[in-house]
Amino acid sequence: MKIIKLAVYSSLAGIAAPAIAQSIPDDVRCMALSNSFSQSATEAPARESAGKVMLFYLGRLDAHADRQAISNAMRALNPKIDTKTASTEMTACANRITQAAQAIETLGKAAPPGK
């Protein structure tokens, strides 16, 4: 669990990761992983961080117009999380938040100041 906690904390602290495109099934998987970690973490900060990651993916899925694709991805999702790969997957999911924050920050810097 320490690796998972570190992965969540590191990504929320702003460690850069390469940009990747994510599909609806990827977002569903990340939401499920982070939900699992938010429920199983033994320390409150780790639970809270995983919960924030889950909310990020919930928002991404909510923004998708293709509800059928989301439903299909949820049905296709393997309900079991492989503990051997879960930490690595969670790290990748959490790093997506850093990428999104960096992209928004870059847009903000490029925007002309308001009058």
N, CA, C and O atoms as a GROMACS GRO file, in nm:
protein
  460
    1MET      N    1   0.082  -0.118   0.000
    1MET     CA    2   0.000   0.000   0.000
    1MET      C    3   0.087   0.125   0.000
    1MET      O    4   0.043   0.230  -0.048
    2LYS      N    5   0.209   0.118   0.052
    2LYS     CA    6   0.296   0.234   0.054
    2LYS      C    7   0.326   0.283  -0.087
    2LYS      O    8   0.333   0.404  -0.111
    3ILE      N    9   0.345   0.190  -0.180
    3ILE     CA   10   0.372   0.227  -0.320
    3ILE      C   11   0.254   0.303  -0.376
    3ILE      O   12   0.271   0.402  -0.447
    4ILE      N   13   0.135   0.257  -0.347
    4ILE     CA   14   0.014   0.322  -0.397
    4ILE      C   15   0.005   0.462  -0.340
    4ILE      O   16  -0.023   0.557  -0.413
    5LYS      N   17   0.028   0.475  -0.210
    5LYS     CA   18   0.021   0.605  -0.145
    5LYS      C   19   0.122   0.699  -0.209
    5LYS      O   20   0.090   0.814  -0.239
    6LEU      N   21   0.242   0.652  -0.230
    6LEU     CA   22   0.346   0.732  -0.292
    6LEU      C   23   0.306   0.773  -0.433
    6LEU      O   24   0.327   0.888  -0.473
    7ALA      N   25   0.248   0.682  -0.508
    7ALA     CA   26   0.206   0.712  -0.645
    7ALA      C   27   0.101   0.822  -0.646
    7ALA      O   28   0.109   0.915  -0.726
    8VAL      N   29   0.005   0.813  -0.557
    8VAL     CA   30  -0.101   0.914  -0.552
    8VAL      C   31  -0.044   1.046  -0.507
    8VAL      O   32  -0.072   1.149  -0.568
    9TYR      N   33   0.036   1.047  -0.402
    9TYR     CA   34   0.094   1.171  -0.353
    9TYR      C   35   0.185   1.236  -0.456
    9TYR      O   36   0.178   1.357  -0.478
   10SER      N   37   0.269   1.155  -0.521
   10SER     CA   38   0.362   1.212  -0.618
   10SER      C   39   0.290   1.277  -0.733
   10SER      O   40   0.328   1.385  -0.778
   11SER      N   41   0.186   1.213  -0.781
   11SER     CA   42   0.117   1.268  -0.896
   11SER      C   43   0.044   1.395  -0.857
   11SER      O   44   0.038   1.490  -0.937
   12LEU      N   45  -0.012   1.400  -0.739
   12LEU     CA   46  -0.082   1.520  -0.697
   12LEU      C   47   0.015   1.632  -0.662
   12LEU      O   48  -0.024   1.749  -0.661
   13ALA      N   49   0.139   1.598  -0.635
   13ALA     CA   50   0.238   1.699  -0.602
   13ALA      C   51   0.295   1.766  -0.726
   13ALA      O   52   0.365   1.866  -0.714
   14GLY      N   53   0.268   1.714  -0.842
   14GLY     CA   54   0.310   1.781  -0.964
   14GLY      C   55   0.424   1.716  -1.039
   14GLY      O   56   0.493   1.784  -1.115
   15ILE      N   57   0.447   1.590  -1.022
   15ILE     CA   58   0.551   1.521  -1.099
   15ILE      C   59   0.502   1.506  -1.242
   15ILE      O   60   0.392   1.456  -1.266
   16ALA      N   61   0.583   1.551  -1.336
   16ALA     CA   62   0.542   1.547  -1.477
   16ALA      C   63   0.544   1.405  -1.531
   16ALA      O   64   0.626   1.322  -1.491
   17ALA      N   65   0.453   1.380  -1.621
   17ALA     CA   66   0.447   1.250  -1.689
   17ALA      C   67   0.422   1.276  -1.837
   17ALA      O   68   0.368   1.380  -1.872
   18PRO      N   69   0.461   1.184  -1.923
   18PRO     CA   70   0.438   1.205  -2.065
   18PRO      C   71   0.290   1.211  -2.097
   18PRO      O   72   0.209   1.142  -2.035
   19ALA      N   73   0.255   1.292  -2.195
   19ALA     CA   74   0.114   1.306  -2.234
   19ALA      C   75   0.066   1.177  -2.300
   19ALA      O   76   0.135   1.119  -2.383
   20ILE      N   77  -0.052   1.135  -2.260
   20ILE     CA   78  -0.112   1.016  -2.321
   20ILE      C   79  -0.260   1.044  -2.344
   20ILE      O   80  -0.324   1.115  -2.267
   21ALA      N   81  -0.310   0.986  -2.448
   21ALA     CA   82  -0.454   0.995  -2.474
   21ALA      C   83  -0.520   0.880  -2.400
   21ALA      O   84  -0.466   0.769  -2.396
   22GLN      N   85  -0.635   0.906  -2.344
   22GLN     CA   86  -0.706   0.801  -2.273
   22GLN      C   87  -0.842   0.781  -2.337
   22GLN      O   88  -0.909   0.875  -2.379
   23SER      N   89  -0.880   0.656  -2.341
   23SER     CA   90  -1.010   0.620  -2.397
   23SER      C   91  -1.112   0.608  -2.284
   23SER      O   92  -1.076   0.614  -2.166
   24ILE      N   93  -1.237   0.591  -2.320
   24ILE     CA   94  -1.341   0.571  -2.220
   24ILE      C   95  -1.310   0.447  -2.135
   24ILE      O   96  -1.320   0.454  -2.013
   25PRO      N   97  -1.272   0.333  -2.196
   25PRO     CA   98  -1.237   0.218  -2.110
   25PRO      C   99  -1.121   0.248  -2.015
   25PRO      O  100  -1.121   0.199  -1.902
   26ASP      N  101  -1.023   0.328  -2.060
   26ASP     CA  102  -0.912   0.365  -1.971
   26ASP      C  103  -0.963   0.448  -1.853
   26ASP      O  104  -0.923   0.426  -1.739
   27ASP      N  105  -1.051   0.543  -1.882
   27ASP     CA  106  -1.107   0.627  -1.776
   27ASP      C  107  -1.191   0.544  -1.679
   27ASP      O  108  -1.186   0.566  -1.558
   28VAL      N  109  -1.269   0.450  -1.730
   28VAL     CA  110  -1.349   0.363  -1.645
   28VAL      C  111  -1.257   0.281  -1.555
   28VAL      O  112  -1.283   0.266  -1.436
   29ARG      N  113  -1.151   0.226  -1.613
   29ARG     CA  114  -1.056   0.146  -1.534
   29ARG      C  115  -0.992   0.231  -1.424
   29ARG      O  116  -0.980   0.186  -1.310
   30CYS      N  117  -0.951   0.353  -1.459
   30CYS     CA  118  -0.890   0.441  -1.359
   30CYS      C  119  -0.989   0.478  -1.249
   30CYS      O  120  -0.953   0.485  -1.132
   31MET      N  121  -1.113   0.502  -1.287
   31MET     CA  122  -1.214   0.534  -1.186
   31MET      C  123  -1.232   0.415  -1.091
   31MET      O  124  -1.240   0.433  -0.970
   32ALA      N  125  -1.239   0.294  -1.147
   32ALA     CA  126  -1.256   0.175  -1.064
   32ALA      C  127  -1.136   0.152  -0.974
   32ALA      O  128  -1.151   0.119  -0.856
   33LEU      N  129  -1.016   0.168  -1.028
   33LEU     CA  130  -0.895   0.150  -0.948
   33LEU      C  131  -0.891   0.250  -0.833
   33LEU      O  132  -0.868   0.213  -0.718
   34SER      N  133  -0.913   0.376  -0.864
   34SER     CA  134  -0.904   0.478  -0.760
   34SER      C  135  -1.015   0.460  -0.657
   34SER      O  136  -0.994   0.487  -0.539
   35ASN      N  137  -1.132   0.415  -0.700
   35ASN     CA  138  -1.239   0.385  -0.604
   35ASN      C  139  -1.195   0.274  -0.510
   35ASN      O  140  -1.216   0.282  -0.389
   36SER      N  141  -1.135   0.172  -0.565
   36SER     CA  142  -1.088   0.060  -0.483
   36SER      C  143  -0.983   0.108  -0.382
   36SER      O  144  -0.988   0.072  -0.265
   37PHE      N  145  -0.888   0.190  -0.429
   37PHE     CA  146  -0.783   0.240  -0.340
   37PHE      C  147  -0.841   0.335  -0.236
   37PHE      O  148  -0.794   0.337  -0.122
   38SER      N  149  -0.941   0.413  -0.272
   38SER     CA  150  -0.999   0.506  -0.176
   38SER      C  151  -1.072   0.430  -0.064
   38SER      O  152  -1.086   0.481   0.047
   39GLN      N  153  -1.117   0.310  -0.094
   39GLN     CA  154  -1.186   0.228   0.007
   39GLN      C  155  -1.091   0.139   0.086
   39GLN      O  156  -1.119   0.105   0.201
   40SER      N  157  -0.979   0.100   0.026
   40SER     CA  158  -0.892   0.003   0.092
   40SER      C  159  -0.770   0.062   0.160
   40SER      O  160  -0.705  -0.006   0.239
   41ALA      N  161  -0.737   0.187   0.132
   41ALA     CA  162  -0.619   0.247   0.194
   41ALA      C  163  -0.638   0.253   0.346
   41ALA      O  164  -0.747   0.282   0.394
   42THR      N  165  -0.531   0.226   0.418
   42THR     CA  166  -0.540   0.224   0.564
   42THR      C  167  -0.517   0.363   0.625
   42THR      O  168  -0.557   0.386   0.739
   43GLU      N  169  -0.455   0.453   0.552
   43GLU     CA  170  -0.427   0.587   0.605
   43GLU      C  171  -0.520   0.689   0.539
   43GLU      O  172  -0.544   0.684   0.418
   44ALA      N  173  -0.572   0.780   0.620
   44ALA     CA  174  -0.668   0.880   0.571
   44ALA      C  175  -0.614   0.962   0.453
   44ALA      O  176  -0.688   0.982   0.357
   45PRO      N  177  -0.489   1.012   0.456
   45PRO     CA  178  -0.442   1.091   0.342
   45PRO      C  179  -0.440   1.012   0.211
   45PRO      O  180  -0.470   1.067   0.105
   46ALA      N  181  -0.407   0.885   0.219
   46ALA     CA  182  -0.407   0.800   0.098
   46ALA      C  183  -0.549   0.779   0.047
   46ALA      O  184  -0.573   0.783  -0.073
   47ARG      N  185  -0.643   0.757   0.139
   47ARG     CA  186  -0.784   0.742   0.099
   47ARG      C  187  -0.835   0.869   0.033
   47ARG      O  188  -0.903   0.864  -0.069
   48GLU      N  189  -0.801   0.983   0.092
   48GLU     CA  190  -0.847   1.111   0.038
   48GLU      C  191  -0.786   1.138  -0.100
   48GLU      O  192  -0.856   1.184  -0.190
   49SER      N  193  -0.659   1.110  -0.116
   49SER     CA  194  -0.593   1.130  -0.245
   49SER      C  195  -0.654   1.041  -0.352
   49SER      O  196  -0.681   1.086  -0.463
   50ALA      N  197  -0.676   0.916  -0.319
   50ALA     CA  198  -0.738   0.824  -0.415
   50ALA      C  199  -0.880   0.869  -0.447
   50ALA      O  200  -0.925   0.857  -0.561
   51GLY      N  201  -0.950   0.922  -0.348
   51GLY     CA  202  -1.084   0.974  -0.372
   51GLY      C  203  -1.083   1.090  -0.469
   51GLY      O  204  -1.172   1.103  -0.552
   52LYS      N  205  -0.981   1.176  -0.459
   52LYS     CA  206  -0.969   1.289  -0.551
   52LYS      C  207  -0.940   1.240  -0.693
   52LYS      O  208  -0.992   1.295  -0.790
   53VAL      N  209  -0.858   1.137  -0.705
   53VAL     CA  210  -0.831   1.078  -0.837
   53VAL      C  211  -0.961   1.022  -0.894
   53VAL      O  212  -0.989   1.038  -1.013
   54MET      N  213  -1.039   0.955  -0.809
   54MET     CA  214  -1.165   0.898  -0.855
   54MET      C  215  -1.258   1.009  -0.906
   54MET      O  216  -1.323   0.993  -1.009
   55LEU      N  217  -1.265   1.120  -0.835
   55LEU     CA  218  -1.351   1.231  -0.878
   55LEU      C  219  -1.307   1.289  -1.012
   55LEU      O  220  -1.391   1.329  -1.093
   56PHE      N  221  -1.177   1.294  -1.035
   56PHE     CA  222  -1.125   1.341  -1.163
   56PHE      C  223  -1.180   1.254  -1.277
   56PHE      O  224  -1.230   1.306  -1.377
   57TYR      N  225  -1.172   1.122  -1.259
   57TYR     CA  226  -1.219   1.032  -1.365
   57TYR      C  227  -1.371   1.031  -1.376
   57TYR      O  228  -1.425   1.013  -1.485
   58LEU      N  229  -1.439   1.048  -1.267
   58LEU     CA  230  -1.584   1.060  -1.271
   58LEU      C  231  -1.622   1.182  -1.354
   58LEU      O  232  -1.715   1.176  -1.435
   59GLY      N  233  -1.552   1.292  -1.334
   59GLY     CA  234  -1.576   1.413  -1.414
   59GLY      C  235  -1.546   1.393  -1.561
   59GLY      O  236  -1.621   1.439  -1.647
   60ARG      N  237  -1.437   1.324  -1.590
   60ARG     CA  238  -1.404   1.296  -1.730
   60ARG      C  239  -1.512   1.213  -1.796
   60ARG      O  240  -1.552   1.240  -1.909
   61LEU      N  241  -1.558   1.111  -1.724
   61LEU     CA  242  -1.663   1.026  -1.781
   61LEU      C  243  -1.794   1.101  -1.794
   61LEU      O  244  -1.867   1.081  -1.891
   62ASP      N  245  -1.824   1.186  -1.700
   62ASP     CA  246  -1.946   1.265  -1.707
   62ASP      C  247  -1.945   1.358  -1.828
   62ASP      O  248  -2.050   1.388  -1.884
   63ALA      N  249  -1.827   1.404  -1.867
   63ALA     CA  250  -1.816   1.497  -1.980
   63ALA      C  251  -1.833   1.427  -2.116
   63ALA      O  252  -1.860   1.493  -2.216
   64HIS      N  253  -1.817   1.296  -2.118
   64HIS     CA  254  -1.832   1.223  -2.244
   64HIS      C  255  -1.979   1.221  -2.287
   64HIS      O  256  -2.068   1.201  -2.205
   65ALA      N  257  -2.002   1.241  -2.415
   65ALA     CA  258  -2.138   1.238  -2.467
   65ALA      C  259  -2.187   1.096  -2.493
   65ALA      O  260  -2.307   1.072  -2.498
   66ASP      N  261  -2.095   1.003  -2.510
   66ASP     CA  262  -2.130   0.867  -2.549
   66ASP      C  263  -2.157   0.779  -2.426
   66ASP      O  264  -2.070   0.704  -2.382
   67ARG      N  265  -2.277   0.790  -2.372
   67ARG     CA  266  -2.314   0.715  -2.252
   67ARG      C  267  -2.312   0.564  -2.276
   67ARG      O  268  -2.281   0.487  -2.186
   68GLN      N  269  -2.344   0.522  -2.398
   68GLN     CA  270  -2.343   0.379  -2.428
   68GLN      C  271  -2.201   0.324  -2.421
   68GLN      O  272  -2.180   0.213  -2.372
   69ALA      N  273  -2.103   0.400  -2.469
   69ALA     CA  274  -1.964   0.356  -2.462
   69ALA      C  275  -1.918   0.344  -2.317
   69ALA      O  276  -1.844   0.252  -2.282
   70ILE      N  277  -1.963   0.435  -2.232
   70ILE     CA  278  -1.929   0.428  -2.090
   70ILE      C  279  -1.992   0.303  -2.029
   70ILE      O  280  -1.926   0.229  -1.956
   71SER      N  281  -2.117   0.280  -2.059
   71SER     CA  282  -2.187   0.163  -2.008
   71SER      C  283  -2.120   0.033  -2.055
   71SER      O  284  -2.103  -0.060  -1.977
   72ASN      N  285  -2.083   0.029  -2.182
   72ASN     CA  286  -2.014  -0.089  -2.236
   72ASN      C  287  -1.880  -0.112  -2.166
   72ASN      O  288  -1.845  -0.225  -2.134
   73ALA      N  289  -1.806  -0.003  -2.144
   73ALA     CA  290  -1.676  -0.015  -2.077
   73ALA      C  291  -1.692  -0.064  -1.934
   73ALA      O  292  -1.611  -0.143  -1.885
   74MET      N  293  -1.797  -0.018  -1.868
   74MET     CA  294  -1.821  -0.064  -1.730
   74MET      C  295  -1.856  -0.212  -1.728
   74MET      O  296  -1.811  -0.286  -1.639
   75ARG      N  297  -1.935  -0.257  -1.824
   75ARG     CA  298  -1.970  -0.399  -1.830
   75ARG      C  299  -1.848  -0.484  -1.864
   75ARG      O  300  -1.835  -0.596  -1.815
   76ALA      N  301  -1.760  -0.433  -1.947
   76ALA     CA  302  -1.643  -0.510  -1.991
   76ALA      C  303  -1.531  -0.510  -1.887
   76ALA      O  304  -1.439  -0.592  -1.893
   77LEU      N  305  -1.539  -0.418  -1.792
   77LEU     CA  306  -1.434  -0.406  -1.691
   77LEU      C  307  -1.427  -0.533  -1.608
   77LEU      O  308  -1.528  -0.582  -1.557
   78ASN      N  309  -1.307  -0.584  -1.595
   78ASN     CA  310  -1.287  -0.699  -1.508
   78ASN      C  311  -1.306  -0.651  -1.365
   78ASN      O  312  -1.235  -0.560  -1.321
   79PRO      N  313  -1.399  -0.710  -1.292
   79PRO     CA  314  -1.426  -0.660  -1.158
   79PRO      C  315  -1.311  -0.682  -1.059
   79PRO      O  316  -1.305  -0.616  -0.956
   80LYS      N  317  -1.222  -0.772  -1.089
   80LYS     CA  318  -1.109  -0.797  -1.000
   80LYS      C  319  -0.992  -0.706  -1.038
   80LYS      O  320  -0.964  -0.685  -1.156
   81ILE      N  321  -0.927  -0.654  -0.938
   81ILE     CA  322  -0.808  -0.573  -0.960
   81ILE      C  323  -0.688  -0.659  -0.926
   81ILE      O  324  -0.676  -0.712  -0.815
   82ASP      N  325  -0.599  -0.673  -1.022
   82ASP     CA  326  -0.480  -0.754  -1.004
   82ASP      C  327  -0.382  -0.677  -0.914
   82ASP      O  328  -0.332  -0.572  -0.954
   83THR      N  329  -0.356  -0.728  -0.798
   83THR     CA  330  -0.269  -0.659  -0.703
   83THR      C  331  -0.125  -0.646  -0.755
   83THR      O  332  -0.050  -0.561  -0.708
   84LYS      N  333  -0.088  -0.730  -0.850
   84LYS     CA  334   0.048  -0.723  -0.906
   84LYS      C  335   0.065  -0.601  -0.995
   84LYS      O  336   0.176  -0.548  -1.005
   85THR      N  337  -0.041  -0.557  -1.059
   85THR     CA  338  -0.030  -0.444  -1.152
   85THR      C  339  -0.106  -0.320  -1.105
   85THR      O  340  -0.096  -0.214  -1.166
   86ALA      N  341  -0.183  -0.332  -0.998
   86ALA     CA  342  -0.269  -0.222  -0.954
   86ALA      C  343  -0.191  -0.096  -0.921
   86ALA      O  344  -0.234   0.014  -0.957
   87SER      N  345  -0.079  -0.108  -0.855
   87SER     CA  346  -0.001   0.009  -0.817
   87SER      C  347   0.051   0.084  -0.939
   87SER      O  348   0.045   0.207  -0.945
   88THR      N  349   0.100   0.009  -1.036
   88THR     CA  350   0.149   0.070  -1.160
   88THR      C  351   0.036   0.138  -1.235
   88THR      O  352   0.051   0.249  -1.286
   89GLU      N  353  -0.077   0.069  -1.242
   89GLU     CA  354  -0.193   0.128  -1.310
   89GLU      C  355  -0.241   0.253  -1.238
   89GLU      O  356  -0.275   0.352  -1.303
   90MET      N  357  -0.244   0.249  -1.107
   90MET     CA  358  -0.290   0.365  -1.029
   90MET      C  359  -0.195   0.483  -1.048
   90MET      O  360  -0.238   0.597  -1.056
   91THR      N  361  -0.066   0.455  -1.056
   91THR     CA  362   0.031   0.561  -1.080
   91THR      C  363   0.004   0.629  -1.214
   91THR      O  364   0.003   0.752  -1.223
   92ALA      N  365  -0.020   0.550  -1.317
   92ALA     CA  366  -0.050   0.606  -1.449
   92ALA      C  367  -0.180   0.686  -1.445
   92ALA      O  368  -0.188   0.793  -1.507
   93CYS      N  369  -0.279   0.637  -1.374
   93CYS     CA  370  -0.406   0.709  -1.363
   93CYS      C  371  -0.386   0.841  -1.291
   93CYS      O  372  -0.437   0.944  -1.334
   94ALA      N  373  -0.312   0.838  -1.182
   94ALA     CA  374  -0.289   0.960  -1.105
   94ALA      C  375  -0.204   1.060  -1.182
   94ALA      O  376  -0.223   1.181  -1.170
   95ASN      N  377  -0.110   1.011  -1.262
   95ASN     CA  378  -0.026   1.102  -1.341
   95ASN      C  379  -0.108   1.180  -1.443
   95ASN      O  380  -0.069   1.289  -1.484
   96ARG      N  381  -0.219   1.125  -1.485
   96ARG     CA  382  -0.306   1.194  -1.581
   96ARG      C  383  -0.357   1.326  -1.523
   96ARG      O  384  -0.378   1.422  -1.597
   97ILE      N  385  -0.377   1.330  -1.392
   97ILE     CA  386  -0.421   1.454  -1.327
   97ILE      C  387  -0.314   1.561  -1.342
   97ILE      O  388  -0.344   1.677  -1.370
   98THR      N  389  -0.190   1.523  -1.322
   98THR     CA  390  -0.079   1.617  -1.337
   98THR      C  391  -0.075   1.670  -1.479
   98THR      O  392  -0.055   1.790  -1.500
   99GLN      N  393  -0.092   1.583  -1.576
   99GLN     CA  394  -0.092   1.625  -1.716
   99GLN      C  395  -0.203   1.724  -1.743
   99GLN      O  396  -0.183   1.825  -1.810
  100ALA      N  397  -0.321   1.696  -1.690
  100ALA     CA  398  -0.435   1.786  -1.711
  100ALA      C  399  -0.409   1.921  -1.646
  100ALA      O  400  -0.438   2.025  -1.706
  101ALA      N  401  -0.356   1.922  -1.526
  101ALA     CA  402  -0.327   2.047  -1.456
  101ALA      C  403  -0.222   2.128  -1.532
  101ALA      O  404  -0.234   2.250  -1.544
  102GLN      N  405  -0.120   2.060  -1.582
  102GLN     CA  406  -0.015   2.130  -1.658
  102GLN      C  407  -0.071   2.189  -1.786
  102GLN      O  408  -0.034   2.300  -1.825
  103ALA      N  409  -0.159   2.117  -1.852
  103ALA     CA  410  -0.219   2.167  -1.977
  103ALA      C  411  -0.304   2.291  -1.949
  103ALA      O  412  -0.297   2.389  -2.024
  104ILE      N  413  -0.382   2.288  -1.844
  104ILE     CA  414  -0.466   2.402  -1.809
  104ILE      C  415  -0.379   2.521  -1.768
  104ILE      O  416  -0.406   2.635  -1.805
  105GLU      N  417  -0.274   2.494  -1.692
  105GLU     CA  418  -0.183   2.601  -1.650
  105GLU      C  419  -0.118   2.666  -1.772
  105GLU      O  420  -0.103   2.788  -1.777
  106THR      N  421  -0.078   2.585  -1.868
  106THR     CA  422  -0.017   2.637  -1.991
  106THR      C  423  -0.117   2.725  -2.066
  106THR      O  424  -0.081   2.831  -2.118
  107LEU      N  425  -0.242   2.682  -2.073
  107LEU     CA  426  -0.344   2.763  -2.139
  107LEU      C  427  -0.364   2.895  -2.068
  107LEU      O  428  -0.383   2.999  -2.131
  108GLY      N  429  -0.360   2.890  -1.935
  108GLY     CA  430  -0.378   3.013  -1.857
  108GLY      C  431  -0.265   3.111  -1.878
  108GLY      O  432  -0.288   3.231  -1.883
  109LYS      N  433  -0.144   3.061  -1.891
  109LYS     CA  434  -0.028   3.148  -1.915
  109LYS      C  435  -0.033   3.209  -2.054
  109LYS      O  436   0.015   3.320  -2.076
  110ALA      N  437  -0.092   3.135  -2.150
  110ALA     CA  438  -0.098   3.184  -2.287
  110ALA      C  439  -0.213   3.280  -2.308
  110ALA      O  440  -0.212   3.356  -2.405
  111ALA      N  441  -0.311   3.279  -2.220
  111ALA     CA  442  -0.428   3.367  -2.236
  111ALA      C  443  -0.389   3.511  -2.204
  111ALA      O  444  -0.315   3.536  -2.109
  112PRO      N  445  -0.440   3.605  -2.285
  112PRO     CA  446  -0.410   3.745  -2.256
  112PRO      C  447  -0.476   3.788  -2.125
  112PRO      O  448  -0.583   3.737  -2.091
  113PRO      N  449  -0.415   3.879  -2.053
  113PRO     CA  450  -0.476   3.924  -1.927
  113PRO      C  451  -0.611   3.989  -1.954
  113PRO      O  452  -0.632   4.055  -2.055
  114GLY      N  453  -0.704   3.967  -1.859
  114GLY     CA  454  -0.838   4.026  -1.871
  114GLY      C  455  -0.834   4.176  -1.849
  114GLY      O  456  -0.748   4.228  -1.778
  115LYS      N  457  -0.929   4.245  -1.912
  115LYS     CA  458  -0.933   4.391  -1.897
  115LYS      C  459  -1.048   4.431  -1.808
  115LYS      O  460  -1.068   4.550  -1.783
   0.00000   0.00000   0.00000
